[in-house]
């Protein structure tokens, strides 16, 4: 029997397997099992995926928490015509970030080696939080406070990009996150 030629009988599943076909089926099955058991290993020990939390919260309450953080920990402003506050929350504390058409608010300044609880919420549509060049990628939904525990290790300026299409200004939905010593 050949895989190229049509089967002699219409009931192809009753045809005996060729040795090469059986070998490929066994190889594929073994490879699938290896990948299946490696997924929990990568999650737990490989630090490949973030373990995040999500809580239902009203956008108004979340905005109040964000504004309180901005009022308390603002260190400067950046930007051209539209000034965006740069906020330096205390180490070990909560840092809030709002996604809305087509911006992130505020700019965060975190300390290297310190742990923060980063809160993310969309005020309008589905957005994506992607921290470049790190491997952090979270969908940000309206009405949900997404909490990620982060410990930045390398000082520098990191880019925040929306990676879920959110309309005509999607390509301009970027921000910065500063990590200082």
N, C-alpha and C positions, 0 to 999 in steps of 0.2 A: 504494500500500500504506500502511496506517495501523497504528500501533502499538497502537491501541485495539481495532480489529477483528481477529477471528481470521484467519489466513492462508487464502487461497483453496485452496491446496494444502497437504497435510499436511507436506510437506518444506519447512518454513519457511526452512531455511538455503540453499535454492536460489533464494529470492526475491531480486530486486535490492535493494540498499540505497538507502534514501532519502537525499537529500543532507544533511538535518539529522542523521540517524543517523550517517552517516560523519563529519560534523563533530564530534559528541560523542565518538565513538570516538577520533578523532585528538587531541582536547583531553585526554581521559582518559589516553591513552598518553603524550603529552608531559608531562603533570603527574606521572605515575608515574615517568618517567625523570628528571625534575628532582629529585623527592624521593629517588629511589634514589641519585643521585650526590651529593646534599647530605648524606646520612647520614655517609659517611666524613669529609666536610669538617667537619660539626658536631662529630664525635668528636675529630678532630685539632686543629682550630683554634678551635672554639667553646667548648671546655672545658665541654661539656654532660654528659659522662659521665666518671665516675672510672675510671681504669685501676687495678684492684686485683689483688692476688695472693692465692692461697689455697694452703695447705699442709695435708696430713694431719698431725694431731697428736693424741696421747691427751689426753683432758680432764684427767687427773691431772697430766701434765707442764705443761699450760697453766695449771692452777690454781696450781701451784708457782711459776711465773714471775710470775703476778699477785700472789700473796701476797708474794713477794720484793720486787716493786715497791712494794707498799703498805707493807711494813715499812721500806723504805729512804727513801721520798719522801713519807710521810704528813705533812700540815701541820695538819689539824684533823679534826673529825668533825661531821656534820650529821645532822639527823633528830630525831624525837621519841623514842619508846621504842626503836626500832631504829636505832642509830647506824651511819651509813655513813661510812667514811673518805673524806676529800678528799685526793687525791694530786696533787702538782706534780712530774711527771717532768722531767728536764733537757731543754733544747732540743736538737733533733737526735736525740733518743733514741726509745726504744720506750715506748708507753703501752698498757696492756692493759685490756680491758673484757670482763667476763663477763656473758652473758645466761643467766638461769635463771628458772624459774617464780617469780614474776612480778616480777622485779626486774633491775636492772643494777647491777653492782658493779665497781669503786668509782666515786666521782664524780671526774672529771678536771678539773684546772686547768692550762690551757695558756697559753703566752705568745703575744701577738699578734706576727705577723711572723716567727715561728720555725716551722720545719718539724718534724713528728713523724711517726713511723710508728705509726698507730693499729691495734692488733690487736683483733679481735673473734672471740669463740667462744661458741657455745651449749653449755650443759652437759646439756641434756635434749631439747628439741624444736626445731623450726624457729621462729626468731624473725626479726623484721625490725628493722633499725637505720635510723631516720629522724631526721636532725638538723634540728630546726626552728628558724628559718625557712629554713635553707639547703636547697639541692637535693641532699642526700646521702641515698641510699636503697640499702641493701645487705641482701640476705638472709643471715642468719647461721645456718649449719648446724652441728649437733653433729659433733664430730670434725674440723672444719676450722678452721684459723687464717686468718681473712680479714684481710689487711693493706692498709690504705689510707694513702697518703701525703697528709697535710693540712698546710696552712699557714693558720692562722686569721688574719684580717686586721682584724676589728672586735672590740674588747673588749665583753664583756657576758656574760649568762647565756643559754645555749642549751638548748632542751629536747631530750631524747632520748626517742623514742617507739617502742614495738614496733608495727610495722604489718603483722604477719602474725598472724592469729588463733591464740592459743596456749592457749586454755582460758578457764575462768570468770573468772579474774582478769586477763585480757588488758588490760582498760581501765585497770588500775592500774599497768601496766608502763611506768613513766616514770622519768626521771632527769634530771640536769642536767650540763652541761659548761660550765665557766667559762673565759673567755678574759680574761686580764689583760694590762696593759701591761708 
